[in-house]
Amino acid sequence: MKIYSLTVKNFRGYRDEATVIFDNLTAIVGKNDIGKSSILEALDIFCNSKPIHPIDKTDLNVEAASEGDNNVEITVEFTDLPKTLVIDSTNETSLSDEYLLTSSGRLKVRKIYPNGGKEKIYIVANHPTQENCADLISLKQKDLKKRVEDLGLDCDKTKNAEMRNAIRNYYQKQEGDLCLQETEIDSSKENVKDIWSKLTDYLPVYSLFVSDRTNNEGDKIVQDPLKYAVQRMFNDNVIKDLCHQIAERVISELQDVATGTLTKLNEMNSEIAGQLNPSIGKEEELKWADIFKNVSIAGDDGIQVNKHGSGVRRLILLNFFRYEAEKRVTEGKDVVYAIEEPETSQHNEHIHMMMEALGTLANRNHIQIIITTHSPYLVKQLDYSHLRLVSEKEGVKVVDSIDVAQMPYKTLNEVNYLAFGEVSEEYHNELYGHLDSRGDLKVFLSAQPTYTYKKITKSGSIVQEQLSKTEIIRHQIHHPENHNNTRYSLEELKQSIELMRQYLIANP
């Protein structure tokens, strides 16, 4: 499965619903403290039982709380769904056959956190509301069997999916309509809980790499990725089983040695032997990972990872996560790999190489890459279709796809304008020059109102001309020595840029 969208409501700065649509590679851009990190962390909270920043009451939007709306909502839609799956213990079925998909054919799951507390999980689906079909997904096998028998239906009564399908087909023929509508199916209900548990096995693995990780010396991954890998490996069930077999064998033999020793001692001095007992310890007290506590990645000079500069540490850690993502895919997992500000502490050469590597990862099946960034240099290496702009419109935070570029080639000035709202004289010049090269400049300028501009002639005299605001700005950019006119404002520069962009949009 892949993540198609995330919708948050009442989560931190997001009072109203805000939705992000994801591609294989998605870059979330915007000003500082606008809510970029909240998007990645909302996914982490949704996907992982132990997120980096667990949700609590402080995550509830302040405005929502003041109005008595105390539910944080995080909703995720998934695509690339398995064609068949086992959602109960009887037989294969499909999410479509069970009416567990939206009208758009996606799996939509909503998690609600009252006051930032324990989650309530709902599958939001275009589901039957017909009286005798609305509850089928929550019925136990014995209840399904009774309903099938009451209707006199001929189907395999040992398979829940077949009984549900037979009942739906019966009422579809009888009434011609199952009355489908968007429904929240509570996963805490009987049987649905088991279905949700099965569904989680198909969800992608979400791995978040936060920007401030390198500043936390207590983080095992920061200390050394190999140490973190050791901890993870000893949580693997196969390795746990092997360790259990070793522990059982060693404890058994130690018990034999201790018992044999005390038996022999008893032959010589029963009083002393009677005061002694074997003390072997318990298997759960064994710390297997400590056997490998000295593993590390270190330089030729012996300096450990966590003693290097933040840029080197972060580069090593990013590549460790790249390796982990690729390894999970080879194990048959769908992986979503989220990185907050990958450009942090990196020079441009490493940023370029990193984005090439992440782009290659994103082009593989079963991998999605999501990043947040402040770097225009990084953004310039992406397609505009990859960009999502977080902004605030009339007090409401929204996440939009970036407007279509208007220059015939990719420019850093246009990237900055589209991604970060950065208004520059250079971008104004590029748009002006592009209109001129197309032969559209006169037509564009003729539609604008004119203003008086005082021009300095070659002889040094001043003449007054009637020019559009765009022309005046163009002259002031190229003739800063002329102080006879009021300098344009940043807002006027932005308005002129927008006028040229809108003309190019309307006249492609």
N, C-alpha and C positions, 0 to 999 in steps of 0.2 A: 504494500500500500504506500501511497504518497500523500503528503498533506496538500490539499487543494486550497484551503482557506482557514484563517483564524478570525474569530469575532470575539471581541472583549467588550464587556459592559460593567460599569462601576468598579473597574480595576485601576487603582492608582489615579493617574490623570485622565483616564477615559471614563467620563460620566455617561455619555451616550454610546450606543453601539458603534464600533469602528471595526471594519473588516479589511484584512490583508489577503490578497490573492498571491499565491506562490507559484514560481516556475521551478525548473530544475536548479537554476541559480537565481537567487533573489538578493538584491542589495537594498537595505532600508536606510534612507538618508534623511537628513533634516537637521535643524538647529540643535544646540545643546539643550538637554533637559526637556525635550519635546515629547519623549515617550518611545524612543527607538528600542532601548534596552528592555522596556516593559513588554514589548512584543515577544522577544526571545525568551524572557523569563516566564511569561504566561504559558508559552508552549512547554517549557521545562516543568512547570507546575502541573500542567495537564497530563503530560506524558510519563512523568517519573514519580515514583513513590517517595523518593528522597531527592527533591530538587535542590539546587545550590542555595536558593533563597526560598525556604518554605513559606507558604501563604499564611498570613495571620490577619488580625483585625485592622492593622495599620495599612493593609493593602486595599481596604474598602475606600472608595472615592469619598472624600470629605463632604462634597455637596450632596451626594446620594444619601449619605448617613444622616445629614441634617434634615433631609426630607423624608426620613423613615424608610428609604429603599435600601435594605441591608444585605442584599444578595449580590455577591460578585459572580459574574457569569463568564465562563470561558468555553467557547464553542469551536470545534474543529471539524472540518469536512475532509473526507478522504476519497481519493480516486485510485485507479489501478487496482481494483478490488479482485480478490480471488474469484475465479469462476464458480468454484464449488468449495464448500467448507462444512465441517461438522460443528454445529452449534449446540447440539445436545448429544447424548450418548448413543443415539440409535443409528442414524445414517446420514450420508451426505445430502446437502441441500444447497441453496444459494440465497444470498441476501435479497435478491430480487423476488424469488419465489415466496420468501417469508415476509415480503412487504416491509423490509427494514431499510429501504433506501428513500431518498428524497425524490421528488418528481423529476429532478435532473439526473437521477441515477447515481448519486453519491451517498456515502455513509456519513451521517452527520451525528456527532455526539456532543451533548451539552453537559458541562459540569457546573453545578451551582454550589457556591461556598457561602452559607449563611454567616454573616459577620466575619468572613475570612476563616471560617472553621472547617469542619469535616465536610467533604464533598458529597453531593448528591448527583447521581449520574443518570442521564436520560438519553435514549436513542431517539432522535427526531426524524420521523419518517412519514412518507405519504402512505398512511396505514388505513386499513379498513375500519370504518366506524359503524358498519352494519351490526346490529345488536348481537347476533350470534357468531360474529367473526372477529369482533374487536379484541376479545380477550384470549384468542387461541394461543398466542405466543407465550402466555403466562401459565397455561394449563399443564398440569402433570399428566403423565401417560394414562393413568386410570380415568381421569376426567375426560380426556380426549376420546378414550375408548368408549366411555358411556355415551358421549355425544354422537359418535359415529354409529353406535348400535341403536340409539334412539331414532336416528334418521334412516336406519336400514341401509347404510352404505357398505359397499363391498371394497375393502382395501386391507392392506397389511396392518393389523392392529398392534404389531410389535415395533412399528416405526412411527415416531411422532410426526416427522416431516410429512409422511404420506397421509396420515390422518388429518393433519391441518389442511393439506392441499385438497383432500377429498371434500372436506366440509366447505371450504371456500368455493370450490367448483359447484357444489350443490346449490349454494345460495346465489352464486353468480347466475346460474341457469334459472333458478326460481324467480329471482327479483331483478336480474339484469344489471345490477349495480351493487358493488360492495361499499359504496359511499366513501371513497378514498379522500382523506384530507390530512394536512400536516398534524401530526400527533406526537406528543412527548411520551415515550414509553419508559416508565420508571424501572430502572435496572434492579431496584431493591425488591421488586415483586417476586413471588415464588416462580421458580424456573427461569425468569428473565435474568436473574442474578447469575445463573450458570451459563446462560447464553452470552452475557457480557464477559464473563470470565474466559470463555472460549475465544471470543472476538479479540481480546487483548493479545492473544498469541500471534495474531496476524498484523497487529499495529507496528509501525516502524519504530526502530530504536532512535531516540532523540538524545543527542549529545551536545551539550552547551559548553563553550569555552569563553569565559567572561574576560573582559578587558583588564580587570584589576587582579587577576589570578597571580600575576608575577609579583605582586606586592605582599602576598600572604605567605610568609616563610613557614607557617605551620602546615601548609597544604602539601600532602604527600607527593602530589604530581610535580609541584614546584621543586621539592627537595631532589627528586630524581624520578623520571618516568618509569625506570625499571623497578624502583621500589613500589610504585603504585601498581605496576603490572604484576608483581609478586603477590600483592594483596588480592588482586582480582583473580589471579590464577587459582589461589587456594580457596576461592569461593565457587570454583567450577565443580559441578557434581561428580564428574569423572575423577578428578584429582582428589576430591573429598573421599570417594570410595576407596581409592588406592591408599590414602593416608589412614583410613579406618582399618583396612586390612593389615597395614604395617603395625599400627598401634595395637591391634588385637594380638598379633603374633608376638610382638615385643613384650607386652604386658603379661601374656600367658607364660612366656619363657621366664620372665623375671619372677613371676609368681612361683614357678617350679623351682627356680634357684633359691628363692627365699624360704620356701617350704622345706626343701631338701636340707638347707643349711640348718634351720631350726630343728629339724628331725634329728640330725646328727648331733647338734648341741644338746638336745634333750637326753641323748644316750649318755653324755658325759656329765651334764649338770641340769637336771630337770627344773631346779628352782630358777635359774637364770633364764632358761628357755621359756618358762611359763610367763616371764615378765616381758617378753618381746613379741612383736607382731610385724608382719611385712607392711611397709608403707610405700606403695607403688605409685600412687597418684591416679587421677582420673583422665580419661582420654580427652575430655573437653577442655582440660587445663593445658593441653599441649599447644604450644605456639609454633606451628610449622613454619610460618613465614619468617620467623627469627633466624632460621637456618641460613636464609639468604639475605640477611640484613645488611651485608656488606656489598651487595651488587650495586653497580653504579655506572653511569656514563661519565667519563672524565677525560680531560685532555692529556696530552703527552706529559704535561707538567704535573699531572695528578690533581689538578684543581677540579672540584666537584661542580655539577650543574648549578646548584643554588648559590655558588660563589662567583659565578660569571655575571656579567652585566645583564640588565633586564632585556636588552634586545636579543642577546644570544640565548638567554633562557627561554624567551618567548618563541624564538625560531625553532629551538629544539622541541618545545612542547607542541607547537603547531604541527610539526612533522610527525610527532608521536600520535597525535589525534588523526592525522591523515592515514597513518599506518593502521590504526585501530578501525577507522571507517572502512578501509579496503578489506581488512581481515573479516569484519562482520559480514560484508557482502558475500565473500567466498563461503561463509558459513550459512548462506541462504537468508540473511536478514536484510530487510529494507532499512536504510539508515538516513536520518536527517542530521546533518552536521552543521551546527550553528556557531558562528564565531563573531564575537563582539570586537569591532575595531581591529581587524587583522594587521593594519598598518602600524599599530602602536610600537614605538621604539625601533622601527625598521627604516632603513634608507630605501630610496626609490628602486634600486636594483633588486633588492629582496622582495619589495612589494610586487614588482613586475613578475618575478619568478613565482611568487606565491599565488598570484592571480591566475597565471598560466596553469599551475598545478591544480588549483581549485576548479578551474574551468574544465580541465581534463576529467577530474573526479565527477563533476556534475553531468558530464556527457555519458557517464556509464549508467547502465541500468541499475535501478534500486538505490540510487544515491541522490539526495537533494542537498544543496548548499545554501545556507542563509547567512548573510553577514550584515552588520551595521557598520557605517563608516562616516568619517568626517573628511576623508581624503579626496580632493578633486582628482589627484593623479591616479588613484585607484579607480574612481568612478569612470575616468576617461577610457579605461580598458574594457569597460562593459558595454553591452548593447543597451539602448534606452529601454528596451522591453524588460530588462532585468531590474530596473529601478522602481522603488516605491518611496514616495515622498510623504513624510509625516509632517502635517502642518495643522494650524488652527484657523478655522474659518468661522467668524462670528461667534467665538467662544466655544466652538465644538471642534474637537480633534478628529481629523480624518486622515486616511492613508490612501493616496491616489497613485495610479500609474503616472509616469512622467509624460508630459505632452510630447507629441511628435516633434522631432527636430526640424528646423527650418533651413539650416545651412546644408549645402550639397556635400559637405564633408564634416567630419567630426572635429569640433574645436573645444579646447579647454574652457574658453569663455562661455560657450553655450552650455556645456556640461555644468559649469558652476551656476549658471542662471537657472537651468532646469532643476538641478538637484538641490541647490542650496539657496536659490533666490538671490544670488549675488549679482548685483547690477554693476556693470563696468563700462567704461568708455570704449574699451577694446571690442566688446561685443556689439556695441552701437555702431562702431566703424565697420565691423564685418557685415552686419545686416545692411547697412547703407551701401557698402560696396557691392554686395550681392544683388541688391535691387538695381543698381546701376549697370552691372554686368548683364543682367537679364533684359535690360532696356525698359524696365518698368518704373524707374525712378521718377520721371516727370509726371506720369499718371498718378503715382502714389502721392507725390508732393502737392499736386494740383487740388487734391480733395481736402487738404488741411487748411485751417484758418491761418492768416498771416499776421505777423507782428513786426514792429519797426526794429531794424538792426542797423547799428552805426558801424560802417565798414571803413577801414583805413586804406586809402588808395596807395599806389606806388609812390606818388609825389608827396605823401604824408597828409593829404587832406582827408576830411571825413565826409562820407556821403551816406545818406539814409536809404535803406532798401527794405522792401516788404517781403519777409521770408517766413516760411513755416517754422514751427518750433523745432522740428527735426533738423532743418537746415541751419538754424541758429546754433543748435548744440554742436552740429558737425563743425561749423566755423570756429566756435569757441574751443573745441578740442584741439584743432589744428593751428589756431592763432591765439595762444594764451597771452601774447603780448598786448592784445587789444583789451584795454580796461574801460572802454567807453560804454559797455553794456552790462546790465545786471547779470551776474553769473547764474546759469541754470542750477536748479536744485536737484538733489538725488531723486526726488519723486518725479520731477519733469523728465529726467533721463530714463527712468523706468517706464513712464507713460509713452515716451517716444519709441523705446524698444518694443513695447507691447503693440503699438500701432503698426510697426513694420512687421512684427510676427503675425498679427492678425491679417494683414494684407497678403502675406505669403501663404497663410493657411487657406484664405478664401480664393487665392489665385495660384494653385500649385503648378 
